[in-house]
Amino acid sequence: MGFWQKKRVMVTGGAGFLGRYVVDALKKRGCSEIFVPRREEYDLVSFGAVEKAYRDGRPDIVIHLAAVVGGIGANRENPGKYFYDNLMMGVQLMEVGRHARIEKFVALGTICCYPKFAPVPFKEDDIWNGYPEETNAPYGLAKKMLLVQSQAYRQQYGFNSIFLMPVNLYGPHDNFDPKSSHVIPALIKKVFDAKQAGERSISVWGTGKATREFLYAEDAAEGIILAAEKYDKPDPVNLGAGFEISIKDLVGLIVKLTCFTGDIRWDAAKPDGQPRRMLDVSRAQKEFGFRAKTSFEEGLKKTIEWYRETVSS
């Protein structure tokens, strides 16, 4: 508790999906000086806006969560934007933070940093052993440059920056916009829309054979806070739950929890994305004691219930 009480913390993306959980976790730990630069006032792709955010927030610690990101479809439609915006935000935030002599910079990467065919479970040491999956490579590589910058700045300037790689997140308040959402909110919305319209089937991208790992957003926030408190090394760290589920089984679970009785039609003309995703989560547990607490089915139930209440309200 005492670690945060006198800290001024800037949380980029603090009004977003993951950000709201991180801000809540900080408040529960006694942090009262939390600055969230809103996109309307601070376009962090602009260097001037980054400088203004530092002047206004005067942070001791920066937790960089802001990202321009989406599912497979959005990644395919916006490779240039996702590369440039994410790269420029991260590079400039860390550079200005160095000059501001902040105490710590917490950079959020992504599981998309990993090579397409990385051995499962993904170990942090394998991050450079191949090119990322094509549909999300521009986004993944832009985020991966934060690791390079973080390590280079630590080596040359003694800058205390750490790099975390969360797996796919989910939970209440997720993005349910079908144009940019990830697989879980996209599927939940698709099922609810079909039920409301009285449709007897839904169409799902891919073959269902690809696998994914998911981390409940509230658990991810806890991991980020623990790392900010306790971790101070150049090596990247995975944040995950340590399990793997096929998209086919995921759809089956969502169908069961939403009581959808229609057919599932697989659109194999659409891409599966990365064939498999599952993290080795042992480093996070060893270095700062993080272990995910929320079971996948429990987290899905909470997410579905939140969406049901939100849609019906």
PAZALO-764725 format. One line per 8 residues: number of its first residue (from 0); their letters; for each residue y, z, x of C-alpha. Coordinates in nm, 4 decimals, m for minus. Example, Ala and Ser with C-alpha at 12.3 -4.5 7.8 and 13.67 -1.06 7.14 Angstrom:
BEGIN
0	AS	m0.4500,0.7800,1.2300; m0.1060,0.7140,1.3670
END
This chain:
BEGIN
0	MGFWQKKR	0.0000,0.0000,0.0000; 0.2435,0.0961,0.2756; 0.2167,m0.2422,0.4482; 0.4145,m0.4219,0.1761; 0.6625,m0.1642,0.0551; 0.9427,m0.2542,0.2959; 0.8568,m0.6221,0.3420; 1.0568,m0.9128,0.2076
8	VMVTGGAG	0.8064,m1.1828,0.1126; 0.8702,m1.5466,0.0272; 0.5924,m1.7060,m0.1771; 0.6292,m2.0838,m0.2011; 0.4544,m2.2046,m0.5130; 0.4844,m1.8486,m0.6435; 0.5473,m1.9717,m0.9988; 0.2357,m2.1890,m0.9957
16	FLGRYVVD	m0.1269,m2.1285,m1.0838; m0.2411,m1.9420,m0.7715; 0.1110,m1.8170,m0.6977; 0.1361,m1.6009,m1.0094; m0.1799,m1.4147,m0.9011; m0.0485,m1.3659,m0.5482; 0.2854,m1.2361,m0.6769; 0.1053,m0.9961,m0.9137
24	ALKKRGCS	m0.1143,m0.8712,m0.6287; 0.1921,m0.8109,m0.4108; 0.3618,m0.6134,m0.6868; 0.0521,m0.3986,m0.7354; 0.0676,m0.3166,m0.3653; 0.4243,m0.1932,m0.3931; 0.6116,m0.5025,m0.2733; 0.9442,m0.5159,m0.4563
32	EIFVPRRE	1.1232,m0.7843,m0.2504; 0.9475,m1.1068,m0.3521; 1.1373,m1.4361,m0.3364; 0.9955,m1.7406,m0.5151; 1.1864,m2.0628,m0.4382; 1.1714,m2.2712,m0.7581; 1.1306,m2.6456,m0.7308; 1.4393,m2.7116,m0.9440
40	EYDLVSFG	1.6615,m2.5455,m0.6844; 1.4606,m2.5823,m0.3638; 1.2879,m2.9150,m0.2972; 1.0873,m2.7974,0.0024; 1.0200,m3.1561,0.1095; 1.3874,m3.1544,0.2166; 1.4754,m2.9778,0.5417; 1.8057,m2.8564,0.4007
48	AVEKAYRD	1.6305,m2.6975,0.1035; 1.3870,m2.5193,0.3354; 1.6776,m2.3787,0.5378; 1.8479,m2.2660,0.2164; 1.5291,m2.0945,0.0979; 1.5124,m1.8960,0.4218; 1.8803,m1.8037,0.3992; 1.8474,m1.6909,0.0393
56	GRPDIVIH	1.5113,m1.5172,0.0684; 1.5527,m1.3664,0.4183; 1.1750,m1.3161,0.4369; 0.9750,m1.1071,0.6811; 0.6544,m1.2819,0.5682; 0.6048,m1.6293,0.4212; 0.2997,m1.7136,0.2092; 0.2992,m2.0912,0.1736
64	LAAVVGGI	0.1097,m2.1900,m0.1409; 0.3250,m2.4799,m0.2629; 0.1371,m2.8090,m0.2762; 0.1430,m3.1453,m0.4490; m0.2169,m3.1872,m0.5564; m0.4477,m3.3128,m0.8316; m0.8019,m3.4171,m0.9105; m0.9836,m3.7286,m0.7907
72	GANRENPG	m0.7826,m3.9623,m1.0138; m0.4455,m3.8227,m0.9103; m0.5462,m3.8314,m0.5435; m0.6408,m4.1992,m0.5721; m0.3097,m4.2868,m0.7404; m0.0805,m4.0890,m0.5055; m0.2201,m4.0965,m0.1501; 0.1186,m4.1612,0.0119
80	KYFYDNLM	0.3092,m3.9035,m0.1892; 0.0418,m3.6363,m0.1436; 0.0361,m3.6979,0.2316; 0.4127,m3.7013,0.2853; 0.5168,m3.4213,0.0517; 0.2508,m3.1775,0.1676; 0.3008,m3.2581,0.5344; 0.6779,m3.2234,0.5227
88	MGVQLMEV	0.6739,m2.8995,0.3248; 0.4376,m2.7291,0.5644; 0.5833,m2.8610,0.8911; 0.9403,m2.7688,0.7967; 0.8604,m2.4290,0.6494; 0.6797,m2.3263,0.9657; 0.9468,m2.4679,1.1981; 1.2347,m2.2957,1.0192
96	GRHARIEK	1.0258,m1.9783,0.9996; 0.9807,m1.9867,1.3756; 1.3550,m2.0087,1.4309; 1.4099,m1.7317,1.1748; 1.1697,m1.5123,1.3750; 0.9664,m1.4098,1.0732; 0.6826,m1.1613,1.1251; 0.4043,m1.3747,0.9784
104	FVALGTIC	0.3370,m1.7139,0.8216; 0.0334,m1.7519,0.5952; m0.0554,m2.1203,0.5537; m0.2892,m2.2330,0.2759; m0.5067,m2.5285,0.3600; m0.7829,m2.6688,0.1421; m1.1537,m2.7429,0.1371; m1.0412,m3.1085,0.1444
112	CYPKFAPV	m0.9736,m3.0556,0.5173; m1.3473,m3.0776,0.5846; m1.5351,m3.3939,0.6846; m1.7029,m3.5845,0.4021; m2.0511,m3.5078,0.5339; m1.9989,m3.1642,0.6858; m2.3227,m2.9603,0.7027; m2.3587,m2.7216,0.4072
120	PFKEDDIW	m2.2452,m2.4469,0.4015; m1.9182,m2.5610,0.5617; m1.8458,m2.3568,0.8733; m1.4902,m2.3391,1.0068; m1.6039,m2.4722,1.3461; m1.7113,m2.8011,1.1807; m1.3656,m2.8893,1.0529; m1.3013,m3.1572,1.3179
128	NGYPEETN	m1.6475,m3.3169,1.3129; m1.5663,m3.6177,1.0934; m1.3199,m3.7763,0.8520; m1.2515,m3.6211,0.5095; m1.3793,m3.7724,0.1849; m1.1711,m4.0848,0.1220; m1.0227,m4.0033,m0.2188; m0.8581,m3.6836,m0.0941
136	APYGLAKK	m0.8228,m3.7558,0.2793; m0.4412,m3.8012,0.2821; m0.3935,m3.4659,0.1097; m0.6600,m3.2945,0.3204; m0.5229,m3.4274,0.6489; m0.1659,m3.3309,0.5622; m0.2840,m2.9756,0.5006; m0.4986,m2.9832,0.8133
144	MLLVQSQA	m0.1901,m3.0500,1.0242; m0.0752,m2.6988,0.9314; m0.3697,m2.5696,1.1316; m0.2668,m2.7791,1.4326; 0.0924,m2.6608,1.4019; m0.0108,m2.3006,1.3476; m0.2267,m2.2966,1.6598; 0.0296,m2.4839,1.8700
152	YRQQYGFN	0.3107,m2.2488,1.7671; 0.0971,m1.9444,1.8357; 0.0139,m2.0807,2.1818; 0.3661,m2.1829,2.2825; 0.5916,m1.9447,2.0909; 0.3678,m1.6487,2.0082; 0.4280,m1.7313,1.6404; 0.2067,m1.5216,1.4122
160	SIFLMPVN	0.0664,m1.7845,1.1770; m0.2749,m1.7902,1.0096; m0.4553,m2.0701,0.8263; m0.6784,m2.0158,0.5211; m0.8948,m2.2766,0.3463; m0.9736,m2.1915,m0.0156; m1.2432,m2.3710,m0.2089; m1.1706,m2.5196,m0.5556
168	LYGPHDNF	m0.9878,m2.2594,m0.7659; m1.0080,m2.1952,m1.1395; m0.9005,m1.9365,m1.3950; m0.6482,m1.8647,m1.6722; m0.3125,m2.0459,m1.6319; m0.4781,m2.3382,m1.4521; m0.3383,m2.6910,m1.4853; m0.4969,m2.8542,m1.7921
176	DPKSSHVI	m0.3008,m3.1805,m1.7744; m0.5715,m3.4532,m1.7732; m0.3599,m3.6715,m1.5422; m0.3618,m3.4191,m1.2574; m0.6082,m3.1375,m1.3346; m0.9173,m3.0492,m1.1368; m1.2701,m3.0635,m1.2720; m1.3017,m2.7293,m1.4571
184	PALIKKVF	m0.9783,m2.7414,m1.6608; m1.0296,m3.1155,m1.7189; m1.3769,m3.0534,m1.8638; m1.2668,m2.7575,m2.0755; m0.9829,m2.9599,m2.2287; m1.2108,m3.2581,m2.2841; m1.4618,m3.0454,m2.4758; m1.1955,m2.8738,m2.6879
192	DAKQAGER	m1.0298,m3.2080,m2.7668; m1.3647,m3.3571,m2.8714; m1.4447,m3.0610,m3.0952; m1.1026,m3.0751,m3.2585; m1.1347,m3.4485,m3.3210; m1.4915,m3.4167,m3.4486; m1.6250,m3.6433,m3.1754; m1.9958,m3.6332,m3.0964
200	SISVWGTG	m1.9776,m3.7079,m2.7228; m1.7616,m3.6734,m2.4133; m1.7413,m3.8972,m2.1070; m1.7557,m3.7393,m1.7610; m1.6687,m3.9069,m1.4308; m1.9459,m3.9789,m1.1796; m2.3183,m3.9170,m1.1820; m2.3180,m3.5371,m1.2004
208	KATREFLY	m2.5059,m3.5126,m0.8706; m2.2129,m3.3949,m0.6580; m2.1914,m3.0200,m0.5988; m1.8929,m2.7888,m0.5901; m1.8074,m2.4279,m0.5188; m1.5425,m2.2455,m0.7211; m1.3351,m1.9349,m0.6569; m1.1658,m1.7382,m0.9339
216	AEDAAEGI	m0.7896,m1.7496,m0.8693; m0.7448,m1.3732,m0.8906; m1.0104,m1.3302,m0.6211; m0.8395,m1.5956,m0.4070; m0.5129,m1.4038,m0.4301; m0.6867,m1.0894,m0.3097; m0.8269,m1.2788,m0.0120; m0.4835,m1.4147,0.0780
224	ILAAEKYD	m0.3259,m1.0681,0.0620; m0.6020,m0.9121,0.2726; m0.5641,m1.1868,0.5344; m0.1869,m1.1378,0.5425; m0.2393,m0.7665,0.6016; m0.5240,m0.7730,0.8521; m0.5841,m1.1136,1.0133; m0.4009,m1.2280,1.3258
232	KPDPVNLG	m0.6010,m1.4989,1.5041; m0.5662,m1.8769,1.5540; m0.9027,m1.9650,1.3975; m0.9088,m2.1031,1.0403; m1.0817,m1.8959,0.7730; m1.2656,m2.0090,0.4599; m1.1956,m1.8412,0.1274; m1.4772,m1.8925,m0.1190
240	AGFEISIK	m1.7455,m1.7358,m0.3333; m2.0449,m1.8631,m0.1349; m2.2372,m2.0576,m0.4016; m2.2976,m2.4199,m0.4983; m2.3332,m2.5792,m0.8426; m2.3837,m2.9440,m0.9376; m2.1296,m3.1081,m1.1654; m2.4160,m3.1715,m1.4097
248	DLVGLIVK	m2.4979,m2.7997,m1.4249; m2.1267,m2.7151,m1.4457; m2.0871,m2.9405,m1.7490; m2.3954,m2.7815,m1.9039; m2.2505,m2.4329,m1.8562; m1.9132,m2.5274,m2.0038; m2.0852,m2.6955,m2.2983; m2.2881,m2.3796,m2.3585
256	LTCFTGDI	m1.9911,m2.1431,m2.3344; m1.7788,m2.3594,m2.5671; m2.0661,m2.4207,m2.8137; m2.0224,m2.7982,m2.7885; m2.3267,m2.9761,m2.9322; m2.2344,m3.3379,m2.8604; m2.3722,m3.5772,m2.5980; m2.2617,m3.6068,m2.2356
264	RWDAAKPD	m2.2034,m3.9633,m2.1184; m2.1832,m4.0070,m1.7422; m1.9469,m4.2783,m1.6171; m2.1171,m4.3736,m1.2905; m1.8505,m4.6384,m1.2248; m1.6118,m4.3531,m1.1467; m1.6379,m4.1734,m0.8077; m1.8211,m3.8470,m0.7504
272	GQPRRMLD	m1.5869,m3.7450,m0.4694; m1.7306,m3.5459,m0.1809; m2.1120,m3.5281,m0.2156; m2.1432,m3.1536,m0.1582; m1.9079,m2.8573,m0.1188; m1.9985,m2.5043,m0.0290; m1.8345,m2.2728,0.2229; m1.9706,m2.0300,0.4754
280	VSRAQKEF	m1.7689,m1.7219,0.3783; m1.8904,m1.4837,0.6490; m1.5764,m1.5031,0.8677; m1.3466,m1.3775,0.5894; m1.5765,m1.0868,0.5211; m1.6048,m0.9980,0.8892; m1.2356,m1.0375,0.9794; m1.0620,m0.8826,0.6791
288	GFRAKTSF	m1.3287,m0.7602,0.4402; m1.2924,m1.0241,0.1704; m1.5698,m1.0906,m0.0765; m1.5284,m1.2587,m0.4161; m1.5861,m1.0159,m0.7044; m1.5863,m1.2348,m1.0159; m1.9160,m1.3998,m1.1118; m1.8855,m1.7671,m1.1970
296	EEGLKKTI	m1.9972,m1.7344,m1.5583; m1.7653,m1.4381,m1.6139; m1.4730,m1.6313,m1.4665; m1.5514,m1.9372,m1.6791; m1.5638,m1.7239,m1.9947; m1.2213,m1.5771,m1.9152; m1.0793,m1.9232,m1.8452; m1.2212,m2.0751,m2.1630
304	EWYRETVS	m1.1020,m1.7823,m2.3734; m0.7514,m1.8061,m2.2261; m0.7414,m2.1782,m2.3033; m0.8711,m2.1206,m2.6572; m0.5994,m1.8639,m2.7242; m0.3306,m2.0789,m2.5623; m0.4243,m2.3915,m2.7592; m0.4472,m2.2065,m3.0889
312	S	m0.1204,m2.0121,m3.0422
END
